[in-house]
């Protein structure tokens, strides 16, 4: 396995959009042919060293009370 990147976001749409932006960046670099698999949760890419790299996105649901405690410090 090559590099593995995990994107956590407080909202499902935001984490999905961040993954889409990573894929857009790969396309801008004219490396779209290196994308092996792409769905709503993951993108698998052929790396330059021959290994497969993986970018995943997950919505992380942080409870509002915990978030408020962290912001009050």
C-alpha positions as CSV (number, residue, x, y, z in Angstrom):
1,X,0.0,0.0,0.0
2,X,1.2,3.5,-0.8
3,X,0.1,6.6,1.0
4,X,-3.3,6.6,2.8
5,X,-5.0,9.9,3.5
6,X,-8.2,10.2,5.6
7,X,-10.4,13.3,5.5
8,X,-12.7,13.9,8.6
9,X,-15.3,16.6,8.4
10,X,-18.1,17.6,10.7
11,X,-20.7,17.1,7.9
12,X,-21.2,14.4,5.3
13,X,-21.5,16.8,2.4
14,X,-18.4,18.6,3.4
15,X,-16.3,15.4,3.6
16,X,-17.6,14.2,0.3
17,X,-16.9,17.7,-1.3
18,X,-13.3,17.6,0.0
19,X,-12.8,14.2,-1.6
20,X,-14.2,15.6,-4.9
21,X,-11.8,18.5,-4.6
22,X,-8.8,16.1,-4.3
23,X,-10.0,14.3,-7.4
24,X,-10.4,17.6,-9.2
25,X,-6.8,18.4,-8.3
26,X,-5.6,15.1,-9.7
27,X,-7.5,15.9,-12.9
28,X,-5.9,19.4,-13.1
29,X,-2.5,17.7,-12.9
30,X,-3.5,15.7,-15.9
31,X,-3.2,12.4,-13.9
32,X,-6.8,11.2,-14.3
33,X,-5.6,8.0,-15.8
34,X,-4.1,7.1,-12.4
35,X,-7.5,7.0,-10.7
36,X,-8.4,3.3,-10.3
37,X,-11.5,3.7,-8.3
38,X,-13.6,6.6,-7.1
39,X,-16.9,6.6,-5.2
40,X,-18.5,8.8,-2.5
41,X,-16.2,7.5,0.3
42,X,-12.8,6.7,-1.3
43,X,-10.5,7.3,-4.2
44,X,-7.8,4.7,-5.0
45,X,-4.9,6.0,-7.1
46,X,-1.9,4.4,-8.8
47,X,1.1,6.2,-7.3
48,X,4.3,6.9,-9.2
49,X,6.2,4.2,-7.3
50,X,3.8,1.5,-8.6
51,X,1.9,1.2,-5.3
52,X,-1.8,2.1,-4.8
53,X,-2.6,5.1,-2.7
54,X,-5.9,5.7,-1.0
55,X,-7.9,8.8,0.0
56,X,-10.9,8.3,2.1
57,X,-13.5,10.7,3.5
58,X,-15.6,10.2,6.6
59,X,-18.1,12.5,8.3
60,X,-17.1,12.8,11.9
61,X,-20.1,13.6,14.2
62,X,-18.8,15.6,17.1
63,X,-21.4,16.1,19.8
64,X,-22.4,19.8,20.2
65,X,-21.7,19.8,23.9
66,X,-18.2,18.4,23.4
67,X,-17.6,21.1,20.7
68,X,-18.8,23.8,23.0
69,X,-16.5,22.6,25.7
70,X,-13.5,22.7,23.4
71,X,-14.3,26.2,22.2
72,X,-14.7,27.6,25.7
73,X,-11.0,26.8,26.6
